[in-house]
Amino acid sequence: MKSLIIKLLLVTSTLFISCGSNETKTEKPVNNINPETEKVLEEFTIEALGNTMMDMQYSLKNISVNAGSWVKINLINKGEDPAMIHNILIVNYNKRSEVAKAAIEAGPELDYIPKSKDVIAGSKQANPGETVTLEFKAPSKGNYEFFCSYPGHSSKMRGYFFVK
Ligand SMILES: [Cu+2]
């Protein structure tokens, strides 16, 4: 009887150990190294929420990355109304309104991304249900902004991008 209990304990502890190591394997690293560039990849997923001009918003309002990182942003358009078309632009601090105006002139052919020194990076437009990905090298240390440059969206859909 005593040896049976010891056996059970051994089996239990072996199971426990193997479970523990499995968990470590599936744990997602905070930073991934891009094997091609060997740079640190910082990945974010932002959802574009809402179906009206009143309630549309990004699920993330602040992004913080390290200087020199390779940044990847997945923008998921969760909208269902056909008018809810979104993108994401990273721009110099305090230049959001200026770039938003230029974006309307740039128009849909350029994905509302104006040619401007204040634009760090810009994604294609995502229709409702679509996901677009934006990849770029983090600019130098400082504060930046991000927003949706689809006409009329820039004051509701925006946030801050910090490079440390
Ligand atoms: Cu938008």
Backbone and ligand atoms as CSV (ligand in chain L), in Angstrom:
chain,resi,resn,atom,element,x,y,z
A,1,MET,N,N,0.843,-1.215,0.000
A,1,MET,CA,C,0.000,0.000,0.000
A,1,MET,C,C,0.873,1.258,0.000
A,2,LYS,N,N,1.902,1.216,0.834
A,2,LYS,CA,C,2.765,2.386,0.961
A,2,LYS,C,C,3.477,2.671,-0.374
A,3,SER,N,N,3.934,1.577,-1.019
A,3,SER,CA,C,4.643,1.756,-2.288
A,3,SER,C,C,3.709,2.283,-3.386
A,4,LEU,N,N,2.432,1.916,-3.289
A,4,LEU,CA,C,1.460,2.405,-4.273
A,4,LEU,C,C,1.295,3.917,-4.151
A,5,ILE,N,N,1.242,4.364,-2.904
A,5,ILE,CA,C,1.102,5.819,-2.671
A,5,ILE,C,C,2.322,6.544,-3.238
A,6,ILE,N,N,3.499,5.985,-3.000
A,6,ILE,CA,C,4.726,6.621,-3.511
A,6,ILE,C,C,4.683,6.673,-5.049
A,7,LYS,N,N,4.224,5.569,-5.645
A,7,LYS,CA,C,4.115,5.535,-7.112
A,7,LYS,C,C,3.175,6.626,-7.617
A,8,LEU,N,N,2.029,6.721,-6.954
A,8,LEU,CA,C,1.037,7.740,-7.342
A,8,LEU,C,C,1.636,9.141,-7.235
A,9,LEU,N,N,2.367,9.352,-6.151
A,9,LEU,CA,C,2.998,10.670,-5.948
A,9,LEU,C,C,3.982,10.958,-7.081
A,10,LEU,N,N,4.747,9.933,-7.450
A,10,LEU,CA,C,5.734,10.105,-8.521
A,10,LEU,C,C,5.043,10.459,-9.841
A,11,VAL,N,N,3.958,9.724,-10.133
A,11,VAL,CA,C,3.210,9.975,-11.377
A,11,VAL,C,C,2.654,11.397,-11.363
A,12,THR,N,N,2.090,11.769,-10.216
A,12,THR,CA,C,1.502,13.104,-10.107
A,12,THR,C,C,2.567,14.180,-10.329
A,13,SER,N,N,3.742,13.981,-9.689
A,13,SER,CA,C,4.756,15.023,-9.812
A,13,SER,C,C,5.312,15.071,-11.240
A,14,THR,N,N,5.408,13.897,-11.902
A,14,THR,CA,C,5.890,13.877,-13.289
A,14,THR,C,C,4.925,14.635,-14.192
A,15,LEU,N,N,3.619,14.397,-13.975
A,15,LEU,CA,C,2.602,15.098,-14.765
A,15,LEU,C,C,2.718,16.599,-14.553
A,16,PHE,N,N,2.914,16.949,-13.295
A,16,PHE,CA,C,2.996,18.371,-12.951
A,16,PHE,C,C,4.183,19.018,-13.663
A,17,ILE,N,N,5.323,18.322,-13.631
A,17,ILE,CA,C,6.534,18.872,-14.261
A,17,ILE,C,C,6.328,19.023,-15.774
A,18,SER,N,N,5.728,17.967,-16.402
A,18,SER,CA,C,5.566,18.045,-17.853
A,18,SER,C,C,4.584,19.144,-18.243
A,19,CYS,N,N,3.540,19.340,-17.422
A,19,CYS,CA,C,2.590,20.421,-17.703
A,19,CYS,C,C,3.307,21.757,-17.636
A,20,GLY,N,N,4.149,21.881,-16.602
A,20,GLY,CA,C,4.871,23.138,-16.406
A,20,GLY,C,C,5.732,23.475,-17.603
A,21,SER,N,N,6.445,22.487,-18.161
A,21,SER,CA,C,7.347,22.781,-19.273
A,21,SER,C,C,6.560,23.098,-20.550
A,22,ASN,N,N,5.383,22.475,-20.705
A,22,ASN,CA,C,4.540,22.788,-21.858
A,22,ASN,C,C,4.103,24.245,-21.832
A,23,GLU,N,N,3.765,24.691,-20.643
A,23,GLU,CA,C,3.310,26.082,-20.519
A,23,GLU,C,C,4.416,27.044,-20.935
A,24,THR,N,N,5.636,26.737,-20.547
A,24,THR,CA,C,6.765,27.599,-20.890
A,24,THR,C,C,6.937,27.669,-22.404
A,25,LYS,N,N,6.731,26.524,-23.068
A,25,LYS,CA,C,6.914,26.469,-24.517
A,25,LYS,C,C,5.913,27.344,-25.262
A,26,THR,N,N,4.653,27.328,-24.791
A,26,THR,CA,C,3.616,28.058,-25.512
A,26,THR,C,C,3.548,29.530,-25.115
A,27,GLU,N,N,4.308,29.912,-24.113
A,27,GLU,CA,C,4.293,31.299,-23.666
A,27,GLU,C,C,4.814,32.209,-24.780
A,28,LYS,N,N,4.044,33.274,-25.067
A,28,LYS,CA,C,4.432,34.158,-26.164
A,28,LYS,C,C,5.470,35.168,-25.689
A,29,PRO,N,N,6.593,35.266,-26.382
A,29,PRO,CA,C,7.581,36.249,-25.951
A,29,PRO,C,C,7.061,37.676,-26.122
A,30,VAL,N,N,7.541,38.549,-25.275
A,30,VAL,CA,C,7.119,39.953,-25.360
A,30,VAL,C,C,7.659,40.562,-26.659
A,31,ASN,N,N,8.911,40.279,-26.937
A,31,ASN,CA,C,9.514,40.785,-28.171
A,31,ASN,C,C,9.963,39.612,-29.033
A,32,ASN,N,N,9.722,39.680,-30.310
A,32,ASN,CA,C,10.210,38.667,-31.238
A,32,ASN,C,C,11.369,39.254,-32.020
A,33,ILE,N,N,12.296,38.430,-32.366
A,33,ILE,CA,C,13.385,38.899,-33.217
A,33,ILE,C,C,13.024,38.533,-34.659
A,34,ASN,N,N,13.007,39.505,-35.524
A,34,ASN,CA,C,12.770,39.248,-36.943
A,34,ASN,C,C,14.017,38.555,-37.497
A,35,PRO,N,N,13.905,37.277,-37.921
A,35,PRO,CA,C,15.105,36.537,-38.337
A,35,PRO,C,C,15.806,37.148,-39.542
A,36,GLU,N,N,15.073,37.887,-40.364
A,36,GLU,CA,C,15.695,38.469,-41.556
A,36,GLU,C,C,16.544,39.685,-41.223
A,37,THR,N,N,16.048,40.479,-40.313
A,37,THR,CA,C,16.762,41.720,-40.010
A,37,THR,C,C,17.483,41.645,-38.670
A,38,GLU,N,N,17.128,40.641,-37.858
A,38,GLU,CA,C,17.655,40.490,-36.506
A,38,GLU,C,C,17.324,41.703,-35.644
A,39,LYS,N,N,16.306,42.429,-36.035
A,39,LYS,CA,C,15.875,43.576,-35.224
A,39,LYS,C,C,14.749,43.128,-34.310
A,40,VAL,N,N,14.552,43.848,-33.238
A,40,VAL,CA,C,13.465,43.520,-32.318
A,40,VAL,C,C,12.148,43.963,-32.933
A,41,LEU,N,N,11.220,43.021,-33.016
A,41,LEU,CA,C,9.910,43.315,-33.592
A,41,LEU,C,C,8.915,43.573,-32.464
A,42,GLU,N,N,8.271,44.720,-32.522
A,42,GLU,CA,C,7.240,45.021,-31.531
A,42,GLU,C,C,5.911,45.067,-32.260
A,43,GLU,N,N,5.032,44.153,-31.885
A,43,GLU,CA,C,3.775,43.974,-32.621
A,43,GLU,C,C,2.570,44.398,-31.781
A,44,PHE,N,N,1.642,45.098,-32.424
A,44,PHE,CA,C,0.430,45.567,-31.752
A,44,PHE,C,C,-0.780,45.258,-32.614
A,45,THR,N,N,-1.880,44.977,-31.971
A,45,THR,CA,C,-3.131,44.778,-32.693
A,45,THR,C,C,-4.123,45.825,-32.207
A,46,ILE,N,N,-4.644,46.589,-33.154
A,46,ILE,CA,C,-5.613,47.635,-32.826
A,46,ILE,C,C,-6.917,47.297,-33.529
A,47,GLU,N,N,-8.010,47.378,-32.798
A,47,GLU,CA,C,-9.317,47.171,-33.414
A,47,GLU,C,C,-9.960,48.533,-33.662
A,48,ALA,N,N,-10.528,48.685,-34.850
A,48,ALA,CA,C,-11.328,49.878,-35.150
A,48,ALA,C,C,-12.769,49.498,-34.845
A,49,LEU,N,N,-13.310,50.127,-33.811
A,49,LEU,CA,C,-14.636,49.755,-33.305
A,49,LEU,C,C,-15.689,50.793,-33.688
A,50,GLY,N,N,-16.938,50.379,-33.668
A,50,GLY,CA,C,-18.051,51.305,-33.861
A,50,GLY,C,C,-18.602,51.297,-35.268
A,51,ASN,N,N,-19.834,51.759,-35.382
A,51,ASN,CA,C,-20.510,51.779,-36.688
A,51,ASN,C,C,-21.088,53.136,-37.050
A,52,THR,N,N,-20.797,54.146,-36.217
A,52,THR,CA,C,-21.261,55.495,-36.535
A,52,THR,C,C,-20.114,56.481,-36.308
A,53,MET,N,N,-20.262,57.675,-36.869
A,53,MET,CA,C,-19.251,58.716,-36.691
A,53,MET,C,C,-19.124,59.074,-35.206
A,54,MET,N,N,-20.188,58.816,-34.430
A,54,MET,CA,C,-20.176,59.160,-33.003
A,54,MET,C,C,-19.387,58.149,-32.169
A,55,ASP,N,N,-19.575,56.855,-32.463
A,55,ASP,CA,C,-18.956,55.859,-31.564
A,55,ASP,C,C,-17.715,55.177,-32.145
A,56,MET,N,N,-17.295,55.556,-33.339
A,56,MET,CA,C,-16.100,54.899,-33.901
A,56,MET,C,C,-14.878,55.271,-33.059
A,57,GLN,N,N,-14.004,54.285,-32.836
A,57,GLN,CA,C,-12.787,54.521,-32.049
A,57,GLN,C,C,-11.803,53.378,-32.229
A,58,TYR,N,N,-10.544,53.661,-31.897
A,58,TYR,CA,C,-9.524,52.616,-31.847
A,58,TYR,C,C,-9.595,51.957,-30.472
A,59,SER,N,N,-9.283,50.659,-30.420
A,59,SER,CA,C,-9.273,49.950,-29.139
A,59,SER,C,C,-8.037,50.294,-28.313
A,60,LEU,N,N,-7.034,50.893,-28.955
A,60,LEU,CA,C,-5.784,51.242,-28.278
A,60,LEU,C,C,-5.541,52.732,-28.444
A,61,LYS,N,N,-5.196,53.408,-27.360
A,61,LYS,CA,C,-5.019,54.858,-27.431
A,61,LYS,C,C,-3.553,55.280,-27.277
A,62,ASN,N,N,-2.736,54.376,-26.755
A,62,ASN,CA,C,-1.323,54.686,-26.552
A,62,ASN,C,C,-0.467,53.505,-26.976
A,63,ILE,N,N,0.591,53.803,-27.732
A,63,ILE,CA,C,1.541,52.771,-28.141
A,63,ILE,C,C,2.914,53.269,-27.730
A,64,SER,N,N,3.694,52.382,-27.120
A,64,SER,CA,C,5.034,52.746,-26.698
A,64,SER,C,C,6.027,51.709,-27.214
A,65,VAL,N,N,7.063,52.166,-27.914
A,65,VAL,CA,C,8.067,51.243,-28.460
A,65,VAL,C,C,9.466,51.749,-28.117
A,66,ASN,N,N,10.440,50.896,-28.325
A,66,ASN,CA,C,11.829,51.292,-28.106
A,66,ASN,C,C,12.439,51.781,-29.420
A,67,ALA,N,N,13.304,52.770,-29.315
A,67,ALA,CA,C,13.982,53.301,-30.503
A,67,ALA,C,C,14.731,52.181,-31.212
A,68,GLY,N,N,14.699,52.180,-32.514
A,68,GLY,CA,C,15.407,51.173,-33.293
A,68,GLY,C,C,14.599,49.916,-33.559
A,69,SER,N,N,13.434,49.795,-32.917
A,69,SER,CA,C,12.602,48.601,-33.122
A,69,SER,C,C,11.965,48.616,-34.496
A,70,TRP,N,N,11.579,47.425,-34.929
A,70,TRP,CA,C,10.756,47.274,-36.113
A,70,TRP,C,C,9.333,47.126,-35.590
A,71,VAL,N,N,8.433,48.024,-36.009
A,71,VAL,CA,C,7.077,48.043,-35.457
A,71,VAL,C,C,6.104,47.426,-36.445
A,72,LYS,N,N,5.226,46.582,-35.929
A,72,LYS,CA,C,4.190,45.978,-36.766
A,72,LYS,C,C,2.842,46.241,-36.104
A,73,ILE,N,N,1.944,46.886,-36.847
A,73,ILE,CA,C,0.602,47.174,-36.322
A,73,ILE,C,C,-0.424,46.463,-37.194
A,74,ASN,N,N,-1.240,45.638,-36.550
A,74,ASN,CA,C,-2.345,44.985,-37.253
A,74,ASN,C,C,-3.607,45.767,-36.928
A,75,LEU,N,N,-4.209,46.356,-37.941
A,75,LEU,CA,C,-5.443,47.114,-37.725
A,75,LEU,C,C,-6.625,46.264,-38.199
A,76,ILE,N,N,-7.469,45.899,-37.248
A,76,ILE,CA,C,-8.633,45.071,-37.565
A,76,ILE,C,C,-9.872,45.959,-37.578
A,77,ASN,N,N,-10.508,46.048,-38.728
A,77,ASN,CA,C,-11.729,46.851,-38.821
A,77,ASN,C,C,-12.921,45.993,-38.395
A,78,LYS,N,N,-13.413,46.284,-37.186
A,78,LYS,CA,C,-14.538,45.520,-36.633
A,78,LYS,C,C,-15.882,46.101,-37.062
A,79,GLY,N,N,-15.860,47.178,-37.828
A,79,GLY,CA,C,-17.100,47.816,-38.250
A,79,GLY,C,C,-17.904,46.942,-39.203
A,80,GLU,N,N,-19.193,47.216,-39.267
A,80,GLU,CA,C,-20.071,46.489,-40.193
A,80,GLU,C,C,-20.742,47.424,-41.189
A,81,ASP,N,N,-20.816,48.700,-40.834
A,81,ASP,CA,C,-21.425,49.682,-41.737
A,81,ASP,C,C,-20.447,49.960,-42.882
A,82,PRO,N,N,-20.918,49.913,-44.137
A,82,PRO,CA,C,-20.016,50.109,-45.290
A,82,PRO,C,C,-19.283,51.457,-45.281
A,83,ALA,N,N,-19.818,52.438,-44.537
A,83,ALA,CA,C,-19.163,53.749,-44.475
A,83,ALA,C,C,-17.969,53.748,-43.528
A,84,MET,N,N,-17.829,52.688,-42.743
A,84,MET,CA,C,-16.741,52.630,-41.759
A,84,MET,C,C,-15.466,52.080,-42.401
A,85,ILE,N,N,-14.756,52.971,-43.086
A,85,ILE,CA,C,-13.475,52.610,-43.718
A,85,ILE,C,C,-12.384,53.295,-42.902
A,86,HIS,N,N,-11.362,52.532,-42.535
A,86,HIS,CA,C,-10.332,53.092,-41.649
A,86,HIS,C,C,-8.919,52.773,-42.122
A,87,ASN,N,N,-7.985,53.599,-41.654
A,87,ASN,CA,C,-6.561,53.324,-41.821
A,87,ASN,C,C,-5.858,53.809,-40.571
A,88,ILE,N,N,-4.541,53.805,-40.602
A,88,ILE,CA,C,-3.794,54.359,-39.461
A,88,ILE,C,C,-2.527,55.025,-39.970
A,89,LEU,N,N,-2.314,56.260,-39.529
A,89,LEU,CA,C,-1.121,57.018,-39.895
A,89,LEU,C,C,-0.368,57.388,-38.625
A,90,ILE,N,N,0.956,57.273,-38.683
A,90,ILE,CA,C,1.808,57.744,-37.585
A,90,ILE,C,C,2.387,59.068,-38.067
A,91,VAL,N,N,2.216,60.118,-37.281
A,91,VAL,CA,C,2.670,61.447,-37.710
A,91,VAL,C,C,3.433,62.142,-36.589
A,92,ASN,N,N,4.163,63.171,-36.974
A,92,ASN,CA,C,4.872,63.979,-35.984
A,92,ASN,C,C,3.879,64.598,-35.016
A,93,TYR,N,N,4.358,64.826,-33.798
A,93,TYR,CA,C,3.515,65.378,-32.739
A,93,TYR,C,C,2.918,66.730,-33.152
A,94,ASN,N,N,1.646,66.902,-32.856
A,94,ASN,CA,C,0.957,68.170,-33.106
A,94,ASN,C,C,0.716,68.457,-34.585
A,95,LYS,N,N,0.865,67.460,-35.447
A,95,LYS,CA,C,0.666,67.661,-36.885
A,95,LYS,C,C,-0.582,66.931,-37.396
A,96,ARG,N,N,-1.367,66.404,-36.469
A,96,ARG,CA,C,-2.523,65.590,-36.860
A,96,ARG,C,C,-3.511,66.373,-37.734
A,97,SER,N,N,-3.915,67.560,-37.291
A,97,SER,CA,C,-4.915,68.333,-38.042
A,97,SER,C,C,-4.401,68.707,-39.426
A,98,GLU,N,N,-3.154,69.138,-39.473
A,98,GLU,CA,C,-2.528,69.541,-40.735
A,98,GLU,C,C,-2.482,68.359,-41.724
A,99,VAL,N,N,-2.043,67.201,-41.238
A,99,VAL,CA,C,-1.936,66.021,-42.104
A,99,VAL,C,C,-3.331,65.528,-42.504
A,100,ALA,N,N,-4.294,65.638,-41.589
A,100,ALA,CA,C,-5.664,65.199,-41.892
A,100,ALA,C,C,-6.245,65.996,-43.058
A,101,LYS,N,N,-5.948,67.296,-43.095
A,101,LYS,CA,C,-6.430,68.144,-44.205
A,101,LYS,C,C,-5.772,67.728,-45.516
A,102,ALA,N,N,-4.458,67.540,-45.462
A,102,ALA,CA,C,-3.715,67.122,-46.664
A,102,ALA,C,C,-4.166,65.742,-47.136
A,103,ALA,N,N,-4.596,64.898,-46.195
A,103,ALA,CA,C,-5.038,63.535,-46.535
A,103,ALA,C,C,-6.281,63.569,-47.418
A,104,ILE,N,N,-7.172,64.504,-47.144
A,104,ILE,CA,C,-8.405,64.613,-47.945
A,104,ILE,C,C,-8.039,64.989,-49.384
A,105,GLU,N,N,-7.051,65.872,-49.519
A,105,GLU,CA,C,-6.596,66.237,-50.870
A,105,GLU,C,C,-5.907,65.059,-51.554
A,106,ALA,N,N,-5.167,64.255,-50.792
A,106,ALA,CA,C,-4.477,63.081,-51.358
A,106,ALA,C,C,-5.495,62.091,-51.916
A,107,GLY,N,N,-6.604,61.921,-51.217
A,107,GLY,CA,C,-7.701,61.106,-51.721
A,107,GLY,C,C,-7.523,59.607,-51.581
A,108,PRO,N,N,-8.560,58.864,-51.976
A,108,PRO,CA,C,-8.551,57.404,-51.791
A,108,PRO,C,C,-7.500,56.676,-52.624
A,109,GLU,N,N,-7.101,57.254,-53.775
A,109,GLU,CA,C,-6.091,56.583,-54.606
A,109,GLU,C,C,-4.778,56.426,-53.837
A,110,LEU,N,N,-4.476,57.375,-52.973
A,110,LEU,CA,C,-3.242,57.309,-52.172
A,110,LEU,C,C,-3.534,56.796,-50.753
A,111,ASP,N,N,-4.702,56.176,-50.586
A,111,ASP,CA,C,-5.121,55.676,-49.270
A,111,ASP,C,C,-5.154,56.786,-48.218
A,112,TYR,N,N,-5.413,58.010,-48.660
A,112,TYR,CA,C,-5.458,59.165,-47.762
A,112,TYR,C,C,-4.136,59.348,-47.007
A,113,ILE,N,N,-3.032,59.027,-47.686
A,113,ILE,CA,C,-1.706,59.241,-47.083
A,113,ILE,C,C,-1.012,60.345,-47.878
A,114,PRO,N,N,-1.004,61.570,-47.365
A,114,PRO,CA,C,-0.376,62.657,-48.121
A,114,PRO,C,C,1.152,62.538,-48.119
A,115,LYS,N,N,1.757,63.063,-49.166
A,115,LYS,CA,C,3.224,63.106,-49.206
A,115,LYS,C,C,3.651,64.273,-48.330
A,116,SER,N,N,4.140,63.956,-47.154
A,116,SER,CA,C,4.499,64.997,-46.194
A,116,SER,C,C,5.628,64.508,-45.308
A,117,LYS,N,N,6.517,65.419,-44.928
A,117,LYS,CA,C,7.625,65.049,-44.040
A,117,LYS,C,C,7.109,64.706,-42.648
A,118,ASP,N,N,5.878,65.082,-42.357
A,118,ASP,CA,C,5.310,64.796,-41.034
A,118,ASP,C,C,4.685,63.404,-40.932
A,119,VAL,N,N,4.611,62.700,-42.058
A,119,VAL,CA,C,4.053,61.339,-42.031
A,119,VAL,C,C,5.197,60.337,-41.843
A,120,ILE,N,N,5.162,59.615,-40.732
A,120,ILE,CA,C,6.190,58.597,-40.457
A,120,ILE,C,C,5.847,57.309,-41.208
A,121,ALA,N,N,4.574,56.913,-41.145
A,121,ALA,CA,C,4.123,55.692,-41.817
A,121,ALA,C,C,2.609,55.738,-41.948
A,122,GLY,N,N,2.079,55.029,-42.944
A,122,GLY,CA,C,0.627,54.994,-43.135
A,122,GLY,C,C,0.195,53.673,-43.742
A,123,SER,N,N,-0.947,53.179,-43.283
A,123,SER,CA,C,-1.450,51.889,-43.786
A,123,SER,C,C,-2.436,52.098,-44.919
A,124,LYS,N,N,-2.728,51.028,-45.616
A,124,LYS,CA,C,-3.808,51.039,-46.589
A,124,LYS,C,C,-5.130,51.129,-45.843
A,125,GLN,N,N,-6.204,51.358,-46.581
A,125,GLN,CA,C,-7.527,51.418,-45.960
A,125,GLN,C,C,-8.060,50.011,-45.725
A,126,ALA,N,N,-8.747,49.851,-44.589
A,126,ALA,CA,C,-9.395,48.571,-44.275
A,126,ALA,C,C,-10.900,48.759,-44.361
A,127,ASN,N,N,-11.536,47.985,-45.223
A,127,ASN,CA,C,-12.994,47.990,-45.288
A,127,ASN,C,C,-13.538,47.215,-44.090
A,128,PRO,N,N,-14.837,47.346,-43.797
A,128,PRO,CA,C,-15.407,46.595,-42.675
A,128,PRO,C,C,-15.070,45.105,-42.781
A,129,GLY,N,N,-14.578,44.535,-41.689
A,129,GLY,CA,C,-14.237,43.115,-41.649
A,129,GLY,C,C,-12.819,42.806,-42.108
A,130,GLU,N,N,-12.133,43.801,-42.668
A,130,GLU,CA,C,-10.772,43.564,-43.171
A,130,GLU,C,C,-9.708,43.902,-42.122
A,131,THR,N,N,-8.521,43.342,-42.329
A,131,THR,CA,C,-7.363,43.654,-41.490
A,131,THR,C,C,-6.245,44.160,-42.393
A,132,VAL,N,N,-5.621,45.255,-42.023
A,132,VAL,CA,C,-4.438,45.725,-42.754
A,132,VAL,C,C,-3.259,45.749,-41.787
A,133,THR,N,N,-2.072,45.564,-42.348
A,133,THR,CA,C,-0.865,45.531,-41.523
A,133,THR,C,C,0.069,46.647,-41.959
A,134,LEU,N,N,0.625,47.316,-40.969
A,134,LEU,CA,C,1.575,48.395,-41.226
A,134,LEU,C,C,2.884,48.058,-40.529
A,135,GLU,N,N,3.963,48.059,-41.294
A,135,GLU,CA,C,5.277,47.786,-40.699
A,135,GLU,C,C,6.213,48.946,-41.010
A,136,PHE,N,N,6.953,49.352,-40.013
A,136,PHE,CA,C,7.905,50.442,-40.221
A,136,PHE,C,C,8.944,50.428,-39.097
A,137,LYS,N,N,10.045,51.115,-39.371
A,137,LYS,CA,C,11.092,51.239,-38.360
A,137,LYS,C,C,10.715,52.392,-37.433
A,138,ALA,N,N,10.854,52.166,-36.147
A,138,ALA,CA,C,10.502,53.220,-35.186
A,138,ALA,C,C,11.354,54.458,-35.446
A,139,PRO,N,N,10.730,55.641,-35.456
A,139,PRO,CA,C,11.521,56.868,-35.637
A,139,PRO,C,C,12.344,57.159,-34.380
A,140,SER,N,N,13.103,58.239,-34.397
A,140,SER,CA,C,13.954,58.562,-33.256
A,140,SER,C,C,13.128,58.853,-32.009
A,141,LYS,N,N,13.782,58.800,-30.855
A,141,LYS,CA,C,13.100,58.986,-29.570
A,141,LYS,C,C,12.250,60.250,-29.569
A,142,GLY,N,N,11.049,60.136,-29.025
A,142,GLY,CA,C,10.184,61.299,-28.939
A,142,GLY,C,C,8.729,60.898,-28.927
A,143,ASN,N,N,7.862,61.902,-28.984
A,143,ASN,CA,C,6.415,61.674,-28.961
A,143,ASN,C,C,5.826,61.912,-30.345
A,144,TYR,N,N,4.936,61.035,-30.726
A,144,TYR,CA,C,4.275,61.111,-32.028
A,144,TYR,C,C,2.787,60.861,-31.818
A,145,GLU,N,N,2.017,61.009,-32.888
A,145,GLU,CA,C,0.585,60.733,-32.797
A,145,GLU,C,C,0.191,59.740,-33.876
A,146,PHE,N,N,-0.916,59.052,-33.642
A,146,PHE,CA,C,-1.476,58.244,-34.721
A,146,PHE,C,C,-2.958,58.568,-34.862
A,147,PHE,N,N,-3.462,58.405,-36.077
A,147,PHE,CA,C,-4.882,58.694,-36.302
A,147,PHE,C,C,-5.347,58.057,-37.600
A,148,CYS,N,N,-6.667,58.047,-37.796
A,148,CYS,CA,C,-7.273,57.558,-39.033
A,148,CYS,C,C,-7.489,58.756,-39.946
A,149,SER,N,N,-6.921,58.690,-41.157
A,149,SER,CA,C,-6.998,59.856,-42.044
A,149,SER,C,C,-8.168,59.772,-43.026
A,150,TYR,N,N,-9.051,58.804,-42.850
A,150,TYR,CA,C,-10.267,58.774,-43.675
A,150,TYR,C,C,-11.055,60.038,-43.335
A,151,PRO,N,N,-11.582,60.738,-44.363
A,151,PRO,CA,C,-12.232,62.043,-44.119
A,151,PRO,C,C,-13.246,62.014,-42.968
A,152,GLY,N,N,-13.057,62.921,-42.030
A,152,GLY,CA,C,-13.980,63.068,-40.905
A,152,GLY,C,C,-13.666,62.219,-39.690
A,153,HIS,N,N,-12.624,61.386,-39.770
A,153,HIS,CA,C,-12.345,60.465,-38.663
A,153,HIS,C,C,-11.239,60.917,-37.709
A,154,SER,N,N,-10.457,61.918,-38.098
A,154,SER,CA,C,-9.218,62.206,-37.371
A,154,SER,C,C,-9.419,62.689,-35.940
A,155,SER,N,N,-10.556,63.306,-35.632
A,155,SER,CA,C,-10.733,63.796,-34.260
A,155,SER,C,C,-11.246,62.715,-33.321
A,156,LYS,N,N,-11.880,61.677,-33.873
A,156,LYS,CA,C,-12.408,60.590,-33.031
A,156,LYS,C,C,-11.438,59.417,-32.929
A,157,MET,N,N,-10.738,59.154,-34.022
A,157,MET,CA,C,-9.868,57.971,-34.048
A,157,MET,C,C,-8.425,58.421,-33.990
A,158,ARG,N,N,-7.888,58.431,-32.785
A,158,ARG,CA,C,-6.512,58.910,-32.636
A,158,ARG,C,C,-5.898,58.434,-31.325
A,159,GLY,N,N,-4.575,58.560,-31.257
A,159,GLY,CA,C,-3.865,58.178,-30.048
A,159,GLY,C,C,-2.430,58.673,-30.101
A,160,TYR,N,N,-1.651,58.245,-29.116
A,160,TYR,CA,C,-0.256,58.708,-29.017
A,160,TYR,C,C,0.707,57.556,-29.188
A,161,PHE,N,N,1.819,57.883,-29.839
A,161,PHE,CA,C,2.859,56.893,-30.159
A,161,PHE,C,C,4.158,57.402,-29.550
A,162,PHE,N,N,4.669,56.653,-28.599
A,162,PHE,CA,C,5.879,57.083,-27.875
A,162,PHE,C,C,7.074,56.198,-28.238
A,163,VAL,N,N,8.189,56.848,-28.547
A,163,VAL,CA,C,9.423,56.097,-28.810
A,163,VAL,C,C,10.392,56.417,-27.670
A,164,LYS,N,N,10.784,55.356,-26.937
A,164,LYS,CA,C,11.650,55.563,-25.757
A,164,LYS,C,C,13.080,55.153,-26.048
L,1,CU,CU,CU,-11.486,55.761,-39.572
